[in-house]
């Protein structure tokens, strides 16, 4: 018998761990604190970046992150957004700042409703947002402070047209293609403009 997809329900953090009907002495919030307090770690920082972009775009911030979706976010206007993150600083010991690059390779979309992969690899989103935690002082870096981040926005068509590496993109190249970064509070307008350019590019390719 097949098992249909089970959608996650948004939790409050007050849910209790239990042993059958007997509650244990800790709750879901304590698990979140234990598992996700290191905001500089690569995995958690990436999720923080997605959440910041979701809030900036008003992309269903009251919902639940879909870890297995083909793209990261969908705006209320239907624009599919992929968020990539990087940082100069890491939570572990390092002697110099990290070199910045972002993976932008094409993927085969997986449908969690059918457990099947798409036959053709492609970039699934309409727009890419590259979130760089740009602060370079390890004692004061704070991923919760949006002034510590830089954001670069590109329509997917710009990435598809590149003749260089289709696997990754460096920060100097990104700065050129984006004509600079945008502030957090300008992200919504920048994503809307990039989506418009993506639609225009798609229309021109059909003609």
Secondary structure, DSSP 8 states (H G I E B T S, - for coil): ------------S--EEEETTEEEEEEHHHHHHHHH--TTSHHHHHHHHHHHHHHHHT--TTS---TTSSSSEE-TT--EEEEEEEES--SS--SS----EEE---B--EETTTTEE-SS-B---SEEEEEEE----TTT--TT-GGGEEEEEEEHHHHHH-SS-SSEEEHHHHHHHHTS-B-GGGHHHHHHHHHHHHHHHHHHHH-
